[in-house]
């Protein structure tokens, strides 16, 4: 997908989608959602290009996700907490495979 499409999708979500989706999105103003979306686009770019900082960032975010899911589980939302716990664990399992470690451990090739 071309970067322009990603940017437009992010802006669209930040300005329009957040007001209809509810949840966490409804707590932030549109400019913060645009910034949040752009940060995730940048993180996606880093993962796609095998940057070590991106892998580490995803692992840290997964840690936060597991912690928040544990709090949600203790608070009583069992069904949704289990789903919230499952996805970060899947991401960690995928990022810890040998192929993923090789991908993020390689030296970046110069473009041009």
OpenMM code with the backbone's topology and positions (N, CA, C; nanometers):
from openmm import Vec3, app, unit

residues = "UNK UNK UNK UNK UNK UNK UNK UNK UNK UNK UNK UNK UNK UNK UNK UNK UNK UNK UNK UNK UNK UNK UNK UNK UNK UNK UNK UNK UNK UNK UNK UNK UNK UNK UNK UNK UNK UNK UNK UNK UNK UNK UNK UNK UNK UNK UNK UNK UNK UNK UNK UNK UNK UNK UNK UNK UNK UNK UNK UNK UNK UNK UNK UNK UNK UNK UNK UNK UNK UNK UNK UNK UNK UNK UNK UNK UNK UNK UNK UNK UNK UNK UNK UNK UNK UNK UNK UNK UNK UNK UNK UNK UNK UNK UNK UNK UNK UNK UNK UNK UNK UNK UNK UNK UNK UNK UNK UNK UNK UNK UNK UNK".split()
positions = [
    Vec3(0.0850, -0.1168, 0.0000),
    Vec3(0.0000, 0.0000, 0.0000),
    Vec3(0.0899, 0.1236, 0.0000),
    Vec3(0.0657, 0.2180, -0.0855),
    Vec3(0.1472, 0.3391, -0.0906),
    Vec3(0.1365, 0.4199, 0.0390),
    Vec3(0.2441, 0.4865, 0.0802),
    Vec3(0.2422, 0.5645, 0.2047),
    Vec3(0.1335, 0.6722, 0.2068),
    Vec3(0.1002, 0.7265, 0.0914),
    Vec3(-0.0033, 0.8302, 0.0861),
    Vec3(-0.1374, 0.7728, 0.1316),
    Vec3(-0.1664, 0.6495, 0.0917),
    Vec3(-0.2919, 0.5847, 0.1326),
    Vec3(-0.2923, 0.5635, 0.2836),
    Vec3(-0.1791, 0.5203, 0.3391),
    Vec3(-0.1698, 0.5019, 0.4844),
    Vec3(-0.1962, 0.6330, 0.5558),
    Vec3(-0.1345, 0.7399, 0.5081),
    Vec3(-0.1510, 0.8697, 0.5717),
    Vec3(-0.2964, 0.9151, 0.5651),
    Vec3(-0.3584, 0.9013, 0.4498),
    Vec3(-0.4984, 0.9418, 0.4350),
    Vec3(-0.5905, 0.8578, 0.5231),
    Vec3(-0.5625, 0.7286, 0.5316),
    Vec3(-0.6429, 0.6410, 0.6173),
    Vec3(-0.6279, 0.6817, 0.7633),
    Vec3(-0.5062, 0.7126, 0.8037),
    Vec3(-0.4812, 0.7549, 0.9408),
    Vec3(-0.5542, 0.8852, 0.9713),
    Vec3(-0.5450, 0.9806, 0.8804),
    Vec3(-0.6143, 1.1072, 0.9007),
    Vec3(-0.7650, 1.0875, 0.9056),
    Vec3(-0.8155, 1.0025, 0.8173),
    Vec3(-0.9589, 0.9745, 0.8150),
    Vec3(-1.0029, 0.9134, 0.9471),
    Vec3(-0.9283, 0.8178, 0.9975),
    Vec3(-0.9638, 0.7559, 1.1249),
    Vec3(-0.9611, 0.8584, 1.2371),
    Vec3(-0.8575, 0.9390, 1.2377),
    Vec3(-0.8435, 1.0374, 1.3440),
    Vec3(-0.9526, 1.1424, 1.3432),
    Vec3(-0.9962, 1.1824, 1.2261),
    Vec3(-1.0935, 1.2901, 1.2172),
    Vec3(-1.2379, 1.2434, 1.2151),
    Vec3(-1.2630, 1.1239, 1.1614),
    Vec3(-1.4011, 1.0792, 1.1456),
    Vec3(-1.4290, 0.9528, 1.2256),
    Vec3(-1.3476, 0.8502, 1.2086),
    Vec3(-1.3752, 0.7189, 1.2662),
    Vec3(-1.3805, 0.7160, 1.4166),
    Vec3(-1.3040, 0.8002, 1.4809),
    Vec3(-1.2980, 0.7972, 1.6263),
    Vec3(-1.4303, 0.8337, 1.6904),
    Vec3(-1.5046, 0.9198, 1.6296),
    Vec3(-1.6300, 0.9657, 1.6888),
    Vec3(-1.7396, 0.8605, 1.6808),
    Vec3(-1.7233, 0.7620, 1.5945),
    Vec3(-1.8240, 0.6575, 1.5821),
    Vec3(-1.7840, 0.5295, 1.6522),
    Vec3(-1.6557, 0.5078, 1.6736),
    Vec3(-1.6099, 0.3789, 1.7253),
    Vec3(-1.6275, 0.3650, 1.8758),
    Vec3(-1.6199, 0.4733, 1.9514),
    Vec3(-1.6346, 0.4647, 2.0960),
    Vec3(-1.5094, 0.4083, 2.1606),
    Vec3(-1.5213, 0.3645, 2.2843),
    Vec3(-1.4080, 0.3075, 2.3564),
    Vec3(-1.2989, 0.4100, 2.3805),
    Vec3(-1.1749, 0.3651, 2.3719),
    Vec3(-1.0582, 0.4500, 2.3939),
    Vec3(-1.0575, 0.5681, 2.2986),
    Vec3(-1.1009, 0.5452, 2.1768),
    Vec3(-1.0973, 0.6491, 2.0746),
    Vec3(-1.1817, 0.7698, 2.1112),
    Vec3(-1.2921, 0.7482, 2.1781),
    Vec3(-1.3803, 0.8601, 2.2098),
    Vec3(-1.3253, 0.9481, 2.3215),
    Vec3(-1.2200, 0.9028, 2.3895),
    Vec3(-1.1620, 0.9808, 2.4982),
    Vec3(-1.0612, 1.0841, 2.4492),
    Vec3(-1.0111, 1.0690, 2.3284),
    Vec3(-0.9071, 1.1567, 2.2765),
    Vec3(-0.9623, 1.2537, 2.1737),
    Vec3(-0.9051, 1.3736, 2.1678),
    Vec3(-0.9464, 1.4665, 2.0627),
    Vec3(-0.8930, 1.4194, 1.9275),
    Vec3(-0.9517, 1.4657, 1.8191),
    Vec3(-0.9097, 1.4193, 1.6861),
    Vec3(-0.7615, 1.4378, 1.6571),
    Vec3(-0.7016, 1.5490, 1.6997),
    Vec3(-0.5594, 1.5696, 1.6710),
    Vec3(-0.4732, 1.4640, 1.7405),
    Vec3(-0.5133, 1.4199, 1.8599),
    Vec3(-0.4375, 1.3172, 1.9313),
    Vec3(-0.4519, 1.1823, 1.8619),
    Vec3(-0.5691, 1.1562, 1.8053),
    Vec3(-0.5889, 1.0309, 1.7325),
    Vec3(-0.5071, 1.0283, 1.6039),
    Vec3(-0.4949, 1.1442, 1.5397),
    Vec3(-0.4103, 1.1516, 1.4199),
    Vec3(-0.2660, 1.1235, 1.4585),
    Vec3(-0.2188, 1.1832, 1.5664),
    Vec3(-0.0824, 1.1585, 1.6139),
    Vec3(-0.0632, 1.0118, 1.6511),
    Vec3(-0.1602, 0.9549, 1.7209),
    Vec3(-0.1577, 0.8136, 1.7599),
    Vec3(-0.1501, 0.7240, 1.6362),
    Vec3(-0.2315, 0.7546, 1.5367),
    Vec3(-0.2299, 0.6780, 1.4122),
    Vec3(-0.0983, 0.6908, 1.3380),
    Vec3(-0.0428, 0.8111, 1.3335),
    Vec3(0.0856, 0.8315, 1.2658),
    Vec3(0.1984, 0.7563, 1.3363),
    Vec3(0.1926, 0.7517, 1.4686),
    Vec3(0.2929, 0.6747, 1.5428),
    Vec3(0.2836, 0.5261, 1.5069),
    Vec3(0.1627, 0.4760, 1.4922),
    Vec3(0.1461, 0.3355, 1.4548),
    Vec3(0.1874, 0.3101, 1.3101),
    Vec3(0.1659, 0.4065, 1.2231),
    Vec3(0.2136, 0.3914, 1.0853),
    Vec3(0.3666, 0.3857, 1.0858),
    Vec3(0.4290, 0.4720, 1.1654),
    Vec3(0.5745, 0.4687, 1.1780),
    Vec3(0.6244, 0.3377, 1.2360),
    Vec3(0.5533, 0.2875, 1.3341),
    Vec3(0.5897, 0.1586, 1.3930),
    Vec3(0.5742, 0.0469, 1.2907),
    Vec3(0.4681, 0.0508, 1.2130),
    Vec3(0.4486, -0.0483, 1.1065),
    Vec3(0.5596, -0.0427, 1.0036),
    Vec3(0.6038, 0.0788, 0.9704),
    Vec3(0.7147, 0.0946, 0.8758),
    Vec3(0.8404, 0.0312, 0.9338),
    Vec3(0.8654, 0.0552, 1.0623),
    Vec3(0.9844, -0.0012, 1.1265),
    Vec3(0.9823, -0.1531, 1.1287),
    Vec3(0.8660, -0.2105, 1.1557),
    Vec3(0.8530, -0.3567, 1.1565),
    Vec3(0.8738, -0.4107, 1.0153),
    Vec3(0.8115, -0.3452, 0.9184),
    Vec3(0.8231, -0.3908, 0.7800),
    Vec3(0.9681, -0.3868, 0.7307),
    Vec3(1.0459, -0.2922, 0.7785),
    Vec3(1.1844, -0.2785, 0.7347),
    Vec3(1.2843, -0.3454, 0.8288),
    Vec3(1.2349, -0.4200, 0.9264),
    Vec3(1.3220, -0.4989, 1.0130),
    Vec3(1.4040, -0.4176, 1.1104),
    Vec3(1.3530, -0.3066, 1.1561),
    Vec3(1.4263, -0.2223, 1.2508),
    Vec3(1.4155, -0.2805, 1.3914),
    Vec3(1.5283, -0.2880, 1.4608),
    Vec3(1.5294, -0.3458, 1.5959),
    Vec3(1.4447, -0.2648, 1.6931),
    Vec3(1.4468, -0.1322, 1.6802),
    Vec3(1.3690, -0.0478, 1.7707),
    Vec3(1.2201, -0.0781, 1.7574),
    Vec3(1.1755, -0.1125, 1.6373),
    Vec3(1.0334, -0.1422, 1.6169),
    Vec3(0.9958, -0.2722, 1.6880),
    Vec3(1.0817, -0.3725, 1.6788),
    Vec3(1.0544, -0.5002, 1.7464),
    Vec3(1.0477, -0.4790, 1.8973),
    Vec3(1.1449, -0.4043, 1.9489),
    Vec3(1.1461, -0.3778, 2.0933),
    Vec3(1.0221, -0.2999, 2.1362),
    Vec3(0.9826, -0.2030, 2.0556),
    Vec3(0.8640, -0.1233, 2.0878),
    Vec3(0.7393, -0.2105, 2.0899),
    Vec3(0.7255, -0.2997, 1.9923),
    Vec3(0.6093, -0.3880, 1.9886),
    Vec3(0.6098, -0.4799, 2.1105),
    Vec3(0.7257, -0.5299, 2.1486),
    Vec3(0.7332, -0.6166, 2.2664),
    Vec3(0.6947, -0.5406, 2.3932),
    Vec3(0.7379, -0.4153, 2.4054),
    Vec3(0.7003, -0.3341, 2.5221),
    Vec3(0.5500, -0.3071, 2.5216),
    Vec3(0.4946, -0.2736, 2.4045),
    Vec3(0.3501, -0.2508, 2.3952),
    Vec3(0.2718, -0.3775, 2.4285),
    Vec3(0.3247, -0.4921, 2.3897),
    Vec3(0.2598, -0.6192, 2.4254),
    Vec3(0.2616, -0.6398, 2.5764),
    Vec3(0.3712, -0.6018, 2.6396),
    Vec3(0.3783, -0.6102, 2.7856),
    Vec3(0.2713, -0.5247, 2.8516),
    Vec3(0.2530, -0.4015, 2.7999),
    Vec3(0.1462, -0.3162, 2.8515),
    Vec3(0.0095, -0.3790, 2.8267),
    Vec3(-0.0079, -0.4385, 2.7091),
    Vec3(-0.1355, -0.5026, 2.6762),
    Vec3(-0.1680, -0.6177, 2.7690),
    Vec3(-0.0680, -0.6976, 2.8013),
    Vec3(-0.0884, -0.8094, 2.8940),
    Vec3(-0.1225, -0.7563, 3.0333),
    Vec3(-0.0529, -0.6517, 3.0765),
    Vec3(-0.0800, -0.5945, 3.2086),
    Vec3(-0.2220, -0.5376, 3.2157),
    Vec3(-0.2631, -0.4662, 3.1116),
    Vec3(-0.3986, -0.4104, 3.1106),
    Vec3(-0.5046, -0.5205, 3.1052),
    Vec3(-0.4771, -0.6260, 3.0304),
    Vec3(-0.5711, -0.7379, 3.0242),
    Vec3(-0.5815, -0.8069, 3.1600),
    Vec3(-0.4696, -0.8163, 3.2317),
    Vec3(-0.4723, -0.8771, 3.3655),
    Vec3(-0.5570, -0.7932, 3.4602),
    Vec3(-0.5429, -0.6620, 3.4525),
    Vec3(-0.6244, -0.5733, 3.5363),
    Vec3(-0.7722, -0.5901, 3.5014),
    Vec3(-0.8008, -0.5976, 3.3725),
    Vec3(-0.9390, -0.6144, 3.3273),
    Vec3(-0.9954, -0.7492, 3.3746),
    Vec3(-0.9118, -0.8525, 3.3724),
    Vec3(-0.9542, -0.9852, 3.4172),
    Vec3(-0.9872, -0.9834, 3.5660),
    Vec3(-0.9030, -0.9166, 3.6445),
    Vec3(-0.9265, -0.9072, 3.7884),
    Vec3(-1.0520, -0.8242, 3.8167),
    Vec3(-1.0757, -0.7226, 3.7342),
    Vec3(-1.1922, -0.6355, 3.7543),
    Vec3(-1.3234, -0.7052, 3.7183),
    Vec3(-1.3167, -0.8177, 3.6460),
    Vec3(-1.4374, -0.8942, 3.6220),
    Vec3(-1.4824, -0.9093, 3.4786),
    Vec3(-1.4135, -0.8521, 3.3816),
    Vec3(-1.4540, -0.8666, 3.2419),
    Vec3(-1.3862, -0.9857, 3.1775),
    Vec3(-1.4280, -1.1075, 3.2168),
    Vec3(-1.3565, -1.2283, 3.1761),
    Vec3(-1.3470, -1.2504, 3.0261),
    Vec3(-1.4574, -1.2486, 2.9560),
    Vec3(-1.4554, -1.2828, 2.8127),
    Vec3(-1.3707, -1.1850, 2.7327),
    Vec3(-1.3919, -1.0575, 2.7531),
    Vec3(-1.3148, -0.9603, 2.6755),
    Vec3(-1.1693, -0.9552, 2.7220),
    Vec3(-1.1437, -0.9810, 2.8506),
    Vec3(-1.0070, -0.9800, 2.9005),
    Vec3(-0.9254, -1.0938, 2.8414),
    Vec3(-0.9880, -1.2075, 2.8204),
    Vec3(-0.9167, -1.3214, 2.7614),
    Vec3(-0.8772, -1.2903, 2.6180),
    Vec3(-0.9659, -1.2268, 2.5429),
    Vec3(-0.9339, -1.1874, 2.4058),
    Vec3(-0.8250, -1.0812, 2.4064),
    Vec3(-0.8353, -0.9842, 2.4992),
    Vec3(-0.7339, -0.8794, 2.5098),
    Vec3(-0.5982, -0.9368, 2.5491),
    Vec3(-0.5978, -1.0442, 2.6223),
    Vec3(-0.4736, -1.1091, 2.6623),
    Vec3(-0.4157, -1.1937, 2.5499),
    Vec3(-0.5014, -1.2497, 2.4682),
    Vec3(-0.4579, -1.3411, 2.3627),
    Vec3(-0.3734, -1.2720, 2.2557),
    Vec3(-0.4177, -1.1569, 2.2063),
    Vec3(-0.3467, -1.0925, 2.0947),
    Vec3(-0.2033, -1.0522, 2.1273),
    Vec3(-0.1760, -0.9878, 2.2400),
    Vec3(-0.0354, -0.9572, 2.2685),
    Vec3(0.0520, -1.0823, 2.2792),
    Vec3(-0.0048, -1.1903, 2.3323),
    Vec3(0.0726, -1.3138, 2.3427),
    Vec3(0.1023, -1.3731, 2.2048),
    Vec3(0.0072, -1.3607, 2.1128),
    Vec3(0.0302, -1.4067, 1.9756),
    Vec3(0.1412, -1.3237, 1.9115),
    Vec3(0.1363, -1.1915, 1.9299),
    Vec3(0.2402, -1.1045, 1.8722),
    Vec3(0.3774, -1.1387, 1.9280),
    Vec3(0.3852, -1.1610, 2.0584),
    Vec3(0.5139, -1.1959, 2.1200),
    Vec3(0.5643, -1.3288, 2.0652),
    Vec3(0.4751, -1.4260, 2.0545),
    Vec3(0.5162, -1.5567, 2.0011),
    Vec3(0.5692, -1.5426, 1.8591),
    Vec3(0.5031, -1.4624, 1.7772),
    Vec3(0.5498, -1.4435, 1.6394),
    Vec3(0.6818, -1.3672, 1.6333),
    Vec3(0.6981, -1.2674, 1.7191),
    Vec3(0.8216, -1.1892, 1.7179),
    Vec3(0.9397, -1.2645, 1.7780),
    Vec3(0.9123, -1.3729, 1.8482),
    Vec3(1.0206, -1.4506, 1.9090),
    Vec3(1.0578, -1.5738, 1.8277),
    Vec3(0.9983, -1.5907, 1.7101),
    Vec3(1.0388, -1.7024, 1.6249),
    Vec3(1.1782, -1.6746, 1.5694),
    Vec3(1.2443, -1.7796, 1.5260),
    Vec3(1.3792, -1.7635, 1.4706),
    Vec3(1.3792, -1.6754, 1.3466),
    Vec3(1.2785, -1.6921, 1.2623),
    Vec3(1.2708, -1.6103, 1.1404),
    Vec3(1.2565, -1.4617, 1.1745),
    Vec3(1.1750, -1.4306, 1.2747),
    Vec3(1.1570, -1.2905, 1.3138),
    Vec3(1.2846, -1.2346, 1.3758),
    Vec3(1.3502, -1.3131, 1.4592),
    Vec3(1.4768, -1.2661, 1.5181),
    Vec3(1.5803, -1.2417, 1.4098),
    Vec3(1.5847, -1.3282, 1.3094),
    Vec3(1.6762, -1.3068, 1.1975),
    Vec3(1.6403, -1.1804, 1.1208),
    Vec3(1.5109, -1.1603, 1.0974),
    Vec3(1.4647, -1.0429, 1.0225),
    Vec3(1.5052, -0.9132, 1.0930),
    Vec3(1.4865, -0.9086, 1.2240),
    Vec3(1.5185, -0.7868, 1.2976),
    Vec3(1.6664, -0.7770, 1.3344),
    Vec3(1.7390, -0.8851, 1.3216),
    Vec3(1.8798, -0.8832, 1.3565),
    Vec3(1.9720, -0.8548, 1.2409),
    Vec3(1.9184, -0.8517, 1.1210),
    Vec3(2.0027, -0.8295, 1.0037),
    Vec3(2.0431, -0.6834, 0.9923),
    Vec3(2.1485, -0.6596, 0.9193),
    Vec3(2.1942, -0.5234, 0.8948),
    Vec3(2.1094, -0.4600, 0.7857),
    Vec3(2.0573, -0.3390, 0.8092),
    Vec3(1.9747, -0.2758, 0.7058),
    Vec3(2.0546, -0.2498, 0.5791),
    Vec3(1.9914, -0.2751, 0.4651),
    Vec3(2.0551, -0.2517, 0.3361),
    Vec3(2.0303, -0.1081, 0.2913),
    Vec3(2.1318, -0.0431, 0.2359),
    Vec3(2.1112, 0.0949, 0.1887),
    Vec3(2.0136, 0.0963, 0.0721),
    Vec3(1.9278, 0.1965, 0.0715),
    Vec3(1.8323, 0.2110, -0.0384),
    Vec3(1.8883, 0.3101, -0.1392),
    Vec3(1.8460, 0.2911, -0.2616),
    Vec3(1.8915, 0.3903, -0.3595),
    Vec3(1.9337, 0.3310, -0.4801),
] * unit.nanometer
topology = app.Topology()
chain = topology.addChain("A")
for resn in residues:
    res = topology.addResidue(resn, chain)
    for name in ("N", "CA", "C"):
        topology.addAtom(name, app.Element.getBySymbol(name[0]), res)
